[in-house]
Amino acid sequence: ARFVLRFFFRFETDGDLRETRGPYILCANHRSNWDALAMFTVSPEDTYIVGKKELSDLPIIGAFLRRVHLIPVDREANDIGALRSMLSVLKKGSVLGIFPEGHRYEDADFSHMKEGVAYLVQKAKVPVYCLYIDSDYRFRHRFHVTVRQPLAIEDLSAFSSRAQRKDMLRLIYETIYEPMREGEETYGHSDC
């Protein structure tokens, strides 16, 4: 994954989680199909990434994605089977990569956040690491991944009820998008 990103982009990262063992949930903003590769690049080998089930149906790409630990999810239904798979990944001590917005979005907007990640944190009682991915996704342009400070389970356990999931999501959202609040240079919209 790192080789591919370095071939197509000027890939940079602030931080590296490849030696940080699970279980934990890895969350990132999502503006391009390249983002999953970025997630694999900075995470341990035992990372499973959640993606739309349509990806696993593609003839060649689908076979590759299943081999590299894709957990397909039906975004149009309450996919209980996918949730069970995600919890199983965490229970065995692996890393679960998820894009909490559920789709690719050009703009940061809290209303895009899905409650599934908060549910998983509450059930599995694991910390959350957040990534902020910044790129215009153009060939040989800068592609930067910022690894944020982890949200410890001690901090997240304060959000233990179903009613508090939105508050937990707000904390995850703010952690992902913190570079934007600090005024760092960003590349804005993606055409990918």
N, C-alpha and C positions, 0 to 999 in steps of 0.2 A: 504494500500500500504506500509506504514512504517513497519508494522508487517511482511509482506512477505519479504521485503528487509532485515530486521534484522534477520529473520530466516535463509535465504540463505547466507547472507554476513555479514561482520562487517561493517554495514552502518554508515557513518559519513557525516555530512554536515557542511559547513561554511556558515551560513546564513539560513534564512527561510522567505519565502514570503507568508505563510499561512494567515497572517493578512494584507497583502498589497492588497488592493482592486483595481480592474480594473477600467477602461479598460487599458490593456497593452498586449503586445506580449511577450511571454516567448520563447526564443530560446536556443537550446542546441546542442552540438555535438552529433553524433549518430553512435554508434558502435555495439549496441546490442538491442534486443527486450526488455531487462530490462530497457532501458533508459526512456521509456514512464512512467513506474512505478515510477522511480526516479523523473520525472517531476511532477507527481501527488503528490508525497510525500512532496515536498517543496512549493506547490502552493495552493491557496485557493480552496474551494470546487466547486466554479463555473468556474473551468478551463475546457476548451474544448481542446482536442488534435487532431491534424491533423495526419491522418495515411492512409496508402494505402488501397484502397477499398477492396482489397482481404481479409483483416483482417475481415471486416464486413460480408463477405460471409461464414466464418467458422461457423459451426453449433452452438457450445456452446460458444466458445470464442467471436464470432461475436455478439451474443446477450448481453454478458457481456460488451463488449466494447461500444456498442451503449448506454447501460444504464449508463456508466460512461462518457458520452459525447465525443465520437469519431466522428470526422468529416471525413468521407471517401472521399478520393480524387483519381481520375484516373490519375496516373502519366504519362500515355502514351498519354494523350490528354490535351487540354486546357479546364480544368474542370471549366467552368464558374459558374455552380451551387455550387460547393464547395467554390469558391471565395466569392460568395454571402453569403453563410452560415457563412464563416469566418468573413466577414464584419458585418453581423448581430450580431454575438456573441460580437464583439467589441462595436457595437452601443448600445447594451443593457447594457454595463458596465461590461462584464465578461472578463475573461482572455483567451487568445488564445495561446496554446502551439504548437510550430512548430519546426521541425528539418530542418533548411534551406538548408542542403545538399541534402535533398530529399530521400536519401538512406542511408543504413549503409555503412560506410567506415572505414577501419582500419587506414588510414593515413590522417592527416590534409592536405588539399589541397584546396586553394581558388577556383580553377576551378570547384569544386563540388557544389559551392553555387548556388542556384536558385533565380531568381529575384522576385519570388512571395512574399517573405517577405518584400522586399523593396516597392513593389507595395502596399501591405497592410498598411505599415506605412504611405506612402504618402496619401492614400485614407482616412484612419481612423484617422490620426494625433494623434497617441498614442505613449507613450514611449516604450522602449524595455528593458527587463531584460534578461540577459544571464546567462546560467549555463555551467559549464565545468564538465563533468562526467568522472571520472577516475576509472577504474577497470580492472582487468583481467577476471572478471566474473566467477571466479572459486569458488566453494562452500566454505563458511566461510572465504573467502579472503576479503581484504579491498575493499569497494565500497564507493568512496568519491565524493560528489557533492559540488562544489564551486559556490556560488551565487555571481556573479560579480556586480559591481556598475551599476545602471541603465543608459541607454542612454536616456537622457531627450528629449522630443519632441522639445524643443528649439534648441538643438544641431542637431537633425535629420532634422529639417525643412530647414536647409541649403542645403539639397539634395532634392530639390523640383521638378526637372525635370526628365523626363524619362531617359535622357542621364546621370544623376547623380546617378542612381540606383546602378551601379557597385561600386561607391564610398561609398554609404551607406552600401552595402554588405561587402565591405572591412572593414569598421568600426565595423560592427557586428561580422564578422569573427575574427578580431583581439581581440575583447572583449571576445569572447568565448574562444579562444585559448591562452589568455594572460598567464595562468599558465605555459604553455609550453615555452613561450618566457622568463619567469622569471627563468626557470631552475628547477621548482618543479619536484619531483619524479613523474613519470607516469608509468603506467603498460604496455604501448605499445599496442600490437595487441590483438584482440579479436577473439575467435573461435566461438562466438555466432552469 
